[in-house]
Amino acid sequence: MMQRTTLETHAKLSVAPMMDWTDRHCRVLHRTMSQHALLYTEMVTAPAVIHGDRARLLGFDAVEHPVAVQLGGSDPAQLAQAAKICEDFGYDEVNLNCGCPSDRVQSGAFGAVLMENAALVAACVAAMRDAVQVPVTVKCRIGVDDQDPSEVLPEFIARIIAAGVERITVHARKAWLQGLSPKENRDIPPLDYDLVRQMKALFPHLHLSVNGGVEALDQACEFLEQGLDGVMIGRAAYHNPSAVLLDADTRIFGGGHARTADEVVHLMLPYIADHVAAGGRLHHISRHMLGLFQGRPGARGWRRTLSEEAHREGASVDVVLRALEQVTEKAA
């Protein structure tokens, strides 16, 4: 189990949980790019953890540490049971989703809709904390629908702090549960970073990370300099991982060697070979690597080669090396 203080240091920069994106292969790639950033799983529901294929849902490579699992749910007993299962699998942290606005999440009475019931969230995290030794954290929005975030968010945070939560991540947008799609909820509601900074001032002992609209490492550094404890980056870390993660260890964590994208590709080759040898398909991994050379000459050839050939039967490291030639030839 990772020490709480150590995990808080890693949480200075984290990669957000993203459905259909931050699977185990994506996390291995991101860990190859940054040794220190805290990585999150896709959200998995508490009932799925309890009743589903745990090896498929929760399995991960030891190289991914530090890694946190995000749970969805609203039943304290279920969440406590699921949290214990996740801890036994070796996760360093269990995070409760109070921010996802999708229809399927609402229908299960969890995700962003929980912003309307701080007492229930407090009961959930209290039950989870009683069940596990690892940190229990929360990711939330600033509010939902017609709520006034300046009123709702301080009360919400106070309730979950009272339940024992010491670290939260705030997506600095409202979620509109009616009228906006999940995709629109990631872009349309305006960002309110000032409110997040106010929450840090109001709760100075809380480890508070900001999420939402962070596009670059420079922006992350600015938030940290302003006194926030951490920055969680989502889509930018996925679509342009080199810009966000390759310099993270030196710029955010003050140490380590900044790898190049080319080095990352070569470091991924044994993992890819093992996956294919075990019956997996190259595209399971390569789909997460498409943005590695974003903005570099040859990036289009890299993406095209992987996109066209990774699905083919027997595709393996040879395809990746052929794609890499598109970048190196352009550079030469």
Contacts in CASP RR format, 6 or more apart in sequence:
PFRMAT RR
TARGET T0000
AUTHOR 0000-0000-0000
METHOD contacts of the structure
MODEL  1
MMQRTTLETHAKLSVAPMMDWTDRHCRVLHRTMSQHALLYTEMVTAPAVI
HGDRARLLGFDAVEHPVAVQLGGSDPAQLAQAAKICEDFGYDEVNLNCGC
PSDRVQSGAFGAVLMENAALVAACVAAMRDAVQVPVTVKCRIGVDDQDPS
EVLPEFIARIIAAGVERITVHARKAWLQGLSPKENRDIPPLDYDLVRQMK
ALFPHLHLSVNGGVEALDQACEFLEQGLDGVMIGRAAYHNPSAVLLDADT
RIFGGGHARTADEVVHLMLPYIADHVAAGGRLHHISRHMLGLFQGRPGAR
GWRRTLSEEAHREGASVDVVLRALEQVTEKAA
1 90 0 8 1.000
1 92 0 8 1.000
1 133 0 8 1.000
1 134 0 8 1.000
2 65 0 8 1.000
2 66 0 8 1.000
2 92 0 8 1.000
2 134 0 8 1.000
4 135 0 8 1.000
4 166 0 8 1.000
6 66 0 8 1.000
7 38 0 8 1.000
7 66 0 8 1.000
7 92 0 8 1.000
7 93 0 8 1.000
7 135 0 8 1.000
8 167 0 8 1.000
8 207 0 8 1.000
8 229 0 8 1.000
9 36 0 8 1.000
9 253 0 8 1.000
10 36 0 8 1.000
10 37 0 8 1.000
10 38 0 8 1.000
10 66 0 8 1.000
11 38 0 8 1.000
11 167 0 8 1.000
11 207 0 8 1.000
11 209 0 8 1.000
11 229 0 8 1.000
11 230 0 8 1.000
12 224 0 8 1.000
12 229 0 8 1.000
12 230 0 8 1.000
12 231 0 8 1.000
12 252 0 8 1.000
12 253 0 8 1.000
13 34 0 8 1.000
13 36 0 8 1.000
13 37 0 8 1.000
13 38 0 8 1.000
13 220 0 8 1.000
13 230 0 8 1.000
13 231 0 8 1.000
13 232 0 8 1.000
13 233 0 8 1.000
13 248 0 8 1.000
13 252 0 8 1.000
13 253 0 8 1.000
14 37 0 8 1.000
14 38 0 8 1.000
14 39 0 8 1.000
14 40 0 8 1.000
14 68 0 8 1.000
14 169 0 8 1.000
14 209 0 8 1.000
14 230 0 8 1.000
14 231 0 8 1.000
14 232 0 8 1.000
14 233 0 8 1.000
15 22 0 8 1.000
15 27 0 8 1.000
15 30 0 8 1.000
15 37 0 8 1.000
15 38 0 8 1.000
15 39 0 8 1.000
15 40 0 8 1.000
15 232 0 8 1.000
15 233 0 8 1.000
15 234 0 8 1.000
15 237 0 8 1.000
15 238 0 8 1.000
15 245 0 8 1.000
16 22 0 8 1.000
16 40 0 8 1.000
16 211 0 8 1.000
16 232 0 8 1.000
16 233 0 8 1.000
16 234 0 8 1.000
16 237 0 8 1.000
17 40 0 8 1.000
17 41 0 8 1.000
17 42 0 8 1.000
17 43 0 8 1.000
17 70 0 8 1.000
17 95 0 8 1.000
17 97 0 8 1.000
17 139 0 8 1.000
18 42 0 8 1.000
18 234 0 8 1.000
18 235 0 8 1.000
18 238 0 8 1.000
19 42 0 8 1.000
19 43 0 8 1.000
19 100 0 8 1.000
19 102 0 8 1.000
20 42 0 8 1.000
21 42 0 8 1.000
21 238 0 8 1.000
21 288 0 8 1.000
22 30 0 8 1.000
22 39 0 8 1.000
22 40 0 8 1.000
22 41 0 8 1.000
22 42 0 8 1.000
22 238 0 8 1.000
23 41 0 8 1.000
23 42 0 8 1.000
23 288 0 8 1.000
24 59 0 8 1.000
24 60 0 8 1.000
24 61 0 8 1.000
24 64 0 8 1.000
25 275 0 8 1.000
25 284 0 8 1.000
25 285 0 8 1.000
25 288 0 8 1.000
26 238 0 8 1.000
26 288 0 8 1.000
27 39 0 8 1.000
27 41 0 8 1.000
27 60 0 8 1.000
27 61 0 8 1.000
27 64 0 8 1.000
27 67 0 8 1.000
28 61 0 8 1.000
28 63 0 8 1.000
28 64 0 8 1.000
28 268 0 8 1.000
28 271 0 8 1.000
28 285 0 8 1.000
29 241 0 8 1.000
29 264 0 8 1.000
29 268 0 8 1.000
29 285 0 8 1.000
29 288 0 8 1.000
29 289 0 8 1.000
30 37 0 8 1.000
30 39 0 8 1.000
30 237 0 8 1.000
30 241 0 8 1.000
30 245 0 8 1.000
31 39 0 8 1.000
31 63 0 8 1.000
31 64 0 8 1.000
32 259 0 8 1.000
32 264 0 8 1.000
32 267 0 8 1.000
32 268 0 8 1.000
33 241 0 8 1.000
33 242 0 8 1.000
33 245 0 8 1.000
33 246 0 8 1.000
33 248 0 8 1.000
33 259 0 8 1.000
33 264 0 8 1.000
34 245 0 8 1.000
34 246 0 8 1.000
34 248 0 8 1.000
34 249 0 8 1.000
35 249 0 8 1.000
35 256 0 8 1.000
36 248 0 8 1.000
36 249 0 8 1.000
36 252 0 8 1.000
36 253 0 8 1.000
37 245 0 8 1.000
37 248 0 8 1.000
37 249 0 8 1.000
37 252 0 8 1.000
38 66 0 8 1.000
38 67 0 8 1.000
38 68 0 8 1.000
38 93 0 8 1.000
39 64 0 8 1.000
39 66 0 8 1.000
39 67 0 8 1.000
39 68 0 8 1.000
40 67 0 8 1.000
40 68 0 8 1.000
40 69 0 8 1.000
40 70 0 8 1.000
40 95 0 8 1.000
41 58 0 8 1.000
41 60 0 8 1.000
41 67 0 8 1.000
41 68 0 8 1.000
41 69 0 8 1.000
41 70 0 8 1.000
41 91 0 8 1.000
42 70 0 8 1.000
43 70 0 8 1.000
43 71 0 8 1.000
43 72 0 8 1.000
43 97 0 8 1.000
43 100 0 8 1.000
44 57 0 8 1.000
44 58 0 8 1.000
44 69 0 8 1.000
44 70 0 8 1.000
44 71 0 8 1.000
44 72 0 8 1.000
45 71 0 8 1.000
45 72 0 8 1.000
45 73 0 8 1.000
45 110 0 8 1.000
46 71 0 8 1.000
46 72 0 8 1.000
46 73 0 8 1.000
46 75 0 8 1.000
46 78 0 8 1.000
46 79 0 8 1.000
46 81 0 8 1.000
46 82 0 8 1.000
47 73 0 8 1.000
47 78 0 8 1.000
47 82 0 8 1.000
48 57 0 8 1.000
49 57 0 8 1.000
49 58 0 8 1.000
49 71 0 8 1.000
49 81 0 8 1.000
49 82 0 8 1.000
49 85 0 8 1.000
49 86 0 8 1.000
50 78 0 8 1.000
50 81 0 8 1.000
50 82 0 8 1.000
50 85 0 8 1.000
54 85 0 8 1.000
54 89 0 8 1.000
58 69 0 8 1.000
58 85 0 8 1.000
58 86 0 8 1.000
58 89 0 8 1.000
58 91 0 8 1.000
59 89 0 8 1.000
60 67 0 8 1.000
60 89 0 8 1.000
60 91 0 8 1.000
61 271 0 8 1.000
65 92 0 8 1.000
66 92 0 8 1.000
66 93 0 8 1.000
67 91 0 8 1.000
67 92 0 8 1.000
68 91 0 8 1.000
68 92 0 8 1.000
68 93 0 8 1.000
68 94 0 8 1.000
68 95 0 8 1.000
68 137 0 8 1.000
69 86 0 8 1.000
69 89 0 8 1.000
69 91 0 8 1.000
69 93 0 8 1.000
69 94 0 8 1.000
69 95 0 8 1.000
70 95 0 8 1.000
70 96 0 8 1.000
70 97 0 8 1.000
70 139 0 8 1.000
71 79 0 8 1.000
71 82 0 8 1.000
71 83 0 8 1.000
71 86 0 8 1.000
71 94 0 8 1.000
71 95 0 8 1.000
71 96 0 8 1.000
71 97 0 8 1.000
72 79 0 8 1.000
72 96 0 8 1.000
72 97 0 8 1.000
72 100 0 8 1.000
72 105 0 8 1.000
72 110 0 8 1.000
72 111 0 8 1.000
73 79 0 8 1.000
73 96 0 8 1.000
73 97 0 8 1.000
73 108 0 8 1.000
73 109 0 8 1.000
73 110 0 8 1.000
73 111 0 8 1.000
73 124 0 8 1.000
74 108 0 8 1.000
74 109 0 8 1.000
74 110 0 8 1.000
74 111 0 8 1.000
74 114 0 8 1.000
74 117 0 8 1.000
74 120 0 8 1.000
74 124 0 8 1.000
75 124 0 8 1.000
76 120 0 8 1.000
76 123 0 8 1.000
76 124 0 8 1.000
76 126 0 8 1.000
76 127 0 8 1.000
76 128 0 8 1.000
77 127 0 8 1.000
79 96 0 8 1.000
79 124 0 8 1.000
79 127 0 8 1.000
79 128 0 8 1.000
80 127 0 8 1.000
80 128 0 8 1.000
80 130 0 8 1.000
80 131 0 8 1.000
81 131 0 8 1.000
83 94 0 8 1.000
83 128 0 8 1.000
83 131 0 8 1.000
83 132 0 8 1.000
83 136 0 8 1.000
84 131 0 8 1.000
84 132 0 8 1.000
86 94 0 8 1.000
86 132 0 8 1.000
87 94 0 8 1.000
87 131 0 8 1.000
87 132 0 8 1.000
87 133 0 8 1.000
87 134 0 8 1.000
91 134 0 8 1.000
92 134 0 8 1.000
92 135 0 8 1.000
93 134 0 8 1.000
93 135 0 8 1.000
93 136 0 8 1.000
93 137 0 8 1.000
94 128 0 8 1.000
94 132 0 8 1.000
94 134 0 8 1.000
94 135 0 8 1.000
94 136 0 8 1.000
94 137 0 8 1.000
95 136 0 8 1.000
95 137 0 8 1.000
95 138 0 8 1.000
95 139 0 8 1.000
95 169 0 8 1.000
96 121 0 8 1.000
96 124 0 8 1.000
96 125 0 8 1.000
96 128 0 8 1.000
96 136 0 8 1.000
96 137 0 8 1.000
96 138 0 8 1.000
96 139 0 8 1.000
97 105 0 8 1.000
97 110 0 8 1.000
97 111 0 8 1.000
97 139 0 8 1.000
98 110 0 8 1.000
98 111 0 8 1.000
98 112 0 8 1.000
98 114 0 8 1.000
98 115 0 8 1.000
98 121 0 8 1.000
98 138 0 8 1.000
98 139 0 8 1.000
98 140 0 8 1.000
98 141 0 8 1.000
99 111 0 8 1.000
99 112 0 8 1.000
99 114 0 8 1.000
99 115 0 8 1.000
99 139 0 8 1.000
99 140 0 8 1.000
99 141 0 8 1.000
99 171 0 8 1.000
99 175 0 8 1.000
100 111 0 8 1.000
100 112 0 8 1.000
100 182 0 8 1.000
101 111 0 8 1.000
101 112 0 8 1.000
101 141 0 8 1.000
101 144 0 8 1.000
101 175 0 8 1.000
101 176 0 8 1.000
101 177 0 8 1.000
101 180 0 8 1.000
101 182 0 8 1.000
101 185 0 8 1.000
102 182 0 8 1.000
103 182 0 8 1.000
105 111 0 8 1.000
105 112 0 8 1.000
105 113 0 8 1.000
106 112 0 8 1.000
106 113 0 8 1.000
106 177 0 8 1.000
112 140 0 8 1.000
112 141 0 8 1.000
112 143 0 8 1.000
112 144 0 8 1.000
112 175 0 8 1.000
112 177 0 8 1.000
113 144 0 8 1.000
113 177 0 8 1.000
114 120 0 8 1.000
114 121 0 8 1.000
114 140 0 8 1.000
115 140 0 8 1.000
115 141 0 8 1.000
115 143 0 8 1.000
115 144 0 8 1.000
115 147 0 8 1.000
115 152 0 8 1.000
115 156 0 8 1.000
115 175 0 8 1.000
116 144 0 8 1.000
116 147 0 8 1.000
118 155 0 8 1.000
118 156 0 8 1.000
118 159 0 8 1.000
118 160 0 8 1.000
119 159 0 8 1.000
121 138 0 8 1.000
121 156 0 8 1.000
121 159 0 8 1.000
121 160 0 8 1.000
121 163 0 8 1.000
122 159 0 8 1.000
122 160 0 8 1.000
122 162 0 8 1.000
122 163 0 8 1.000
123 163 0 8 1.000
125 136 0 8 1.000
125 138 0 8 1.000
125 160 0 8 1.000
125 163 0 8 1.000
125 164 0 8 1.000
125 165 0 8 1.000
126 163 0 8 1.000
126 164 0 8 1.000
128 136 0 8 1.000
129 136 0 8 1.000
129 163 0 8 1.000
129 164 0 8 1.000
129 165 0 8 1.000
135 166 0 8 1.000
135 167 0 8 1.000
136 164 0 8 1.000
136 165 0 8 1.000
137 165 0 8 1.000
137 166 0 8 1.000
137 167 0 8 1.000
137 168 0 8 1.000
137 169 0 8 1.000
138 160 0 8 1.000
138 165 0 8 1.000
138 168 0 8 1.000
138 169 0 8 1.000
139 168 0 8 1.000
139 169 0 8 1.000
139 170 0 8 1.000
139 171 0 8 1.000
139 211 0 8 1.000
139 232 0 8 1.000
140 156 0 8 1.000
140 168 0 8 1.000
140 169 0 8 1.000
140 170 0 8 1.000
140 171 0 8 1.000
141 170 0 8 1.000
141 171 0 8 1.000
141 173 0 8 1.000
141 174 0 8 1.000
141 175 0 8 1.000
142 149 0 8 1.000
142 152 0 8 1.000
142 153 0 8 1.000
142 170 0 8 1.000
142 171 0 8 1.000
142 172 0 8 1.000
142 173 0 8 1.000
142 174 0 8 1.000
142 192 0 8 1.000
142 195 0 8 1.000
142 196 0 8 1.000
143 149 0 8 1.000
143 152 0 8 1.000
143 153 0 8 1.000
143 156 0 8 1.000
143 174 0 8 1.000
143 175 0 8 1.000
144 174 0 8 1.000
144 175 0 8 1.000
144 176 0 8 1.000
144 177 0 8 1.000
145 174 0 8 1.000
145 175 0 8 1.000
145 176 0 8 1.000
145 177 0 8 1.000
145 178 0 8 1.000
147 174 0 8 1.000
149 174 0 8 1.000
149 192 0 8 1.000
149 195 0 8 1.000
150 195 0 8 1.000
150 198 0 8 1.000
153 170 0 8 1.000
153 195 0 8 1.000
153 199 0 8 1.000
154 199 0 8 1.000
154 202 0 8 1.000
157 168 0 8 1.000
157 199 0 8 1.000
157 202 0 8 1.000
157 203 0 8 1.000
157 206 0 8 1.000
158 203 0 8 1.000
160 168 0 8 1.000
161 203 0 8 1.000
161 206 0 8 1.000
166 205 0 8 1.000
166 206 0 8 1.000
166 207 0 8 1.000
167 206 0 8 1.000
167 207 0 8 1.000
167 208 0 8 1.000
167 209 0 8 1.000
167 229 0 8 1.000
168 206 0 8 1.000
168 207 0 8 1.000
168 208 0 8 1.000
168 209 0 8 1.000
169 208 0 8 1.000
169 209 0 8 1.000
169 210 0 8 1.000
169 211 0 8 1.000
169 232 0 8 1.000
170 196 0 8 1.000
170 199 0 8 1.000
170 208 0 8 1.000
170 209 0 8 1.000
170 210 0 8 1.000
170 211 0 8 1.000
171 211 0 8 1.000
171 212 0 8 1.000
172 191 0 8 1.000
172 192 0 8 1.000
172 193 0 8 1.000
172 195 0 8 1.000
172 196 0 8 1.000
172 210 0 8 1.000
172 211 0 8 1.000
172 212 0 8 1.000
172 213 0 8 1.000
173 185 0 8 1.000
173 186 0 8 1.000
173 189 0 8 1.000
173 190 0 8 1.000
173 191 0 8 1.000
173 192 0 8 1.000
173 212 0 8 1.000
174 189 0 8 1.000
175 185 0 8 1.000
175 189 0 8 1.000
176 184 0 8 1.000
176 185 0 8 1.000
176 188 0 8 1.000
176 189 0 8 1.000
180 188 0 8 1.000
180 189 0 8 1.000
186 212 0 8 1.000
186 235 0 8 1.000
191 212 0 8 1.000
191 213 0 8 1.000
193 210 0 8 1.000
193 223 0 8 1.000
196 208 0 8 1.000
196 210 0 8 1.000
196 228 0 8 1.000
197 226 0 8 1.000
197 227 0 8 1.000
197 228 0 8 1.000
199 206 0 8 1.000
199 208 0 8 1.000
200 206 0 8 1.000
200 208 0 8 1.000
200 227 0 8 1.000
200 228 0 8 1.000
200 229 0 8 1.000
207 229 0 8 1.000
207 230 0 8 1.000
208 228 0 8 1.000
208 229 0 8 1.000
208 230 0 8 1.000
209 228 0 8 1.000
209 229 0 8 1.000
209 230 0 8 1.000
209 231 0 8 1.000
209 232 0 8 1.000
210 223 0 8 1.000
210 228 0 8 1.000
210 230 0 8 1.000
210 231 0 8 1.000
210 232 0 8 1.000
211 231 0 8 1.000
211 232 0 8 1.000
211 233 0 8 1.000
211 234 0 8 1.000
212 232 0 8 1.000
212 234 0 8 1.000
213 236 0 8 1.000
214 220 0 8 1.000
214 223 0 8 1.000
214 231 0 8 1.000
214 232 0 8 1.000
214 233 0 8 1.000
214 234 0 8 1.000
214 236 0 8 1.000
215 236 0 8 1.000
216 236 0 8 1.000
216 243 0 8 1.000
216 244 0 8 1.000
217 243 0 8 1.000
217 244 0 8 1.000
217 247 0 8 1.000
217 248 0 8 1.000
217 251 0 8 1.000
217 252 0 8 1.000
219 231 0 8 1.000
220 230 0 8 1.000
220 231 0 8 1.000
220 233 0 8 1.000
220 252 0 8 1.000
221 251 0 8 1.000
221 252 0 8 1.000
223 230 0 8 1.000
223 231 0 8 1.000
224 230 0 8 1.000
224 231 0 8 1.000
224 252 0 8 1.000
233 244 0 8 1.000
236 243 0 8 1.000
236 244 0 8 1.000
237 244 0 8 1.000
237 245 0 8 1.000
238 288 0 8 1.000
239 291 0 8 1.000
239 294 0 8 1.000
240 291 0 8 1.000
240 294 0 8 1.000
241 291 0 8 1.000
241 292 0 8 1.000
242 261 0 8 1.000
242 264 0 8 1.000
242 291 0 8 1.000
242 292 0 8 1.000
242 293 0 8 1.000
242 294 0 8 1.000
243 294 0 8 1.000
246 258 0 8 1.000
246 259 0 8 1.000
246 260 0 8 1.000
246 261 0 8 1.000
246 264 0 8 1.000
247 258 0 8 1.000
249 255 0 8 1.000
249 256 0 8 1.000
249 257 0 8 1.000
249 258 0 8 1.000
250 256 0 8 1.000
250 257 0 8 1.000
250 258 0 8 1.000
259 267 0 8 1.000
261 292 0 8 1.000
261 293 0 8 1.000
261 296 0 8 1.000
261 327 0 8 1.000
262 324 0 8 1.000
262 327 0 8 1.000
262 328 0 8 1.000
264 292 0 8 1.000
265 289 0 8 1.000
265 292 0 8 1.000
265 320 0 8 1.000
265 324 0 8 1.000
268 285 0 8 1.000
268 289 0 8 1.000
268 320 0 8 1.000
269 317 0 8 1.000
269 320 0 8 1.000
269 321 0 8 1.000
271 285 0 8 1.000
272 282 0 8 1.000
272 285 0 8 1.000
272 286 0 8 1.000
272 316 0 8 1.000
272 317 0 8 1.000
272 320 0 8 1.000
273 316 0 8 1.000
273 317 0 8 1.000
275 282 0 8 1.000
275 284 0 8 1.000
275 285 0 8 1.000
276 282 0 8 1.000
276 314 0 8 1.000
276 315 0 8 1.000
276 316 0 8 1.000
276 317 0 8 1.000
281 310 0 8 1.000
281 311 0 8 1.000
281 315 0 8 1.000
282 310 0 8 1.000
282 311 0 8 1.000
282 314 0 8 1.000
282 315 0 8 1.000
282 316 0 8 1.000
282 319 0 8 1.000
282 320 0 8 1.000
283 306 0 8 1.000
283 310 0 8 1.000
283 311 0 8 1.000
283 315 0 8 1.000
286 306 0 8 1.000
286 310 0 8 1.000
286 319 0 8 1.000
286 320 0 8 1.000
287 306 0 8 1.000
287 310 0 8 1.000
289 306 0 8 1.000
289 320 0 8 1.000
290 302 0 8 1.000
290 303 0 8 1.000
290 306 0 8 1.000
290 307 0 8 1.000
291 299 0 8 1.000
291 303 0 8 1.000
292 302 0 8 1.000
293 299 0 8 1.000
293 302 0 8 1.000
293 327 0 8 1.000
296 327 0 8 1.000
296 330 0 8 1.000
296 331 0 8 1.000
297 327 0 8 1.000
297 330 0 8 1.000
297 331 0 8 1.000
298 326 0 8 1.000
298 327 0 8 1.000
298 329 0 8 1.000
298 330 0 8 1.000
298 331 0 8 1.000
299 327 0 8 1.000
300 326 0 8 1.000
301 323 0 8 1.000
301 326 0 8 1.000
301 327 0 8 1.000
302 323 0 8 1.000
302 324 0 8 1.000
302 326 0 8 1.000
302 327 0 8 1.000
304 326 0 8 1.000
305 319 0 8 1.000
305 322 0 8 1.000
305 323 0 8 1.000
305 326 0 8 1.000
306 319 0 8 1.000
306 320 0 8 1.000
306 323 0 8 1.000
309 315 0 8 1.000
309 319 0 8 1.000
309 322 0 8 1.000
309 323 0 8 1.000
310 319 0 8 1.000
312 319 0 8 1.000
END
